[in-house]
Amino acid sequence: MKSEATPFVGGPLDGRVLPVLLGITGHPPKTYRVPVPDAAGGPPTVLVYRRVPRPNAGRLALGHKWQYEFDPEGGDDGPRWPWSRPRQKPGAAPGARGEATDE
């Protein structure tokens, strides 16, 4: 499998460059999850990084075209279909999309 050295920005992996496996299209995955074991033996904490284009990578950039930015919320990134309802933000009250409620 082919891999590419990809930089990480923010969070505990800030400033590191790690080899990330590329997919069929030649791009790294959209999210990169890093399980961190708990010192007390509990369930591991999962750090979530999202793939974004590099700001200083030009159109003809060779090598690094992407970077991973830390996502502290680490939300679900499952498939989004055009007919799906919009996701509720954490802590949002039901009916918070500007709909009138009968209260």
ChimeraX attribute file (.defattr): number of C-alpha atoms within 10 A of each C-alpha:
attribute: neighborCount
match mode: 1-to-1
recipient: residues
	/A:1	6
	/A:2	10
	/A:3	14
	/A:4	18
	/A:5	16
	/A:6	19
	/A:7	20
	/A:8	21
	/A:9	17
	/A:10	14
	/A:11	14
	/A:12	10
	/A:13	17
	/A:14	13
	/A:15	11
	/A:16	12
	/A:17	15
	/A:18	13
	/A:19	12
	/A:20	16
	/A:21	16
	/A:22	14
	/A:23	12
	/A:24	9
	/A:25	6
	/A:26	11
	/A:27	15
	/A:28	22
	/A:29	14
	/A:30	12
	/A:31	17
	/A:32	17
	/A:33	13
	/A:34	13
	/A:35	12
	/A:36	11
	/A:37	12
	/A:38	10
	/A:39	8
	/A:40	7
	/A:41	7
	/A:42	8
	/A:43	11
	/A:44	13
	/A:45	12
	/A:46	13
	/A:47	18
	/A:48	19
	/A:49	24
	/A:50	18
	/A:51	18
	/A:52	13
	/A:53	12
	/A:54	14
	/A:55	9
	/A:56	9
	/A:57	13
	/A:58	9
	/A:59	7
	/A:60	7
	/A:61	10
	/A:62	8
	/A:63	10
	/A:64	14
	/A:65	20
	/A:66	20
	/A:67	19
	/A:68	25
	/A:69	21
	/A:70	20
	/A:71	15
	/A:72	11
	/A:73	10
	/A:74	14
	/A:75	10
	/A:76	7
	/A:77	9
	/A:78	6
	/A:79	7
	/A:80	10
	/A:81	8
	/A:82	7
	/A:83	6
	/A:84	8
	/A:85	8
	/A:86	10
	/A:87	8
	/A:88	12
	/A:89	9
	/A:90	8
	/A:91	6
	/A:92	9
	/A:93	9
	/A:94	9
	/A:95	10
	/A:96	11
	/A:97	10
	/A:98	6
	/A:99	8
	/A:100	8
	/A:101	8
	/A:102	4
	/A:103	3
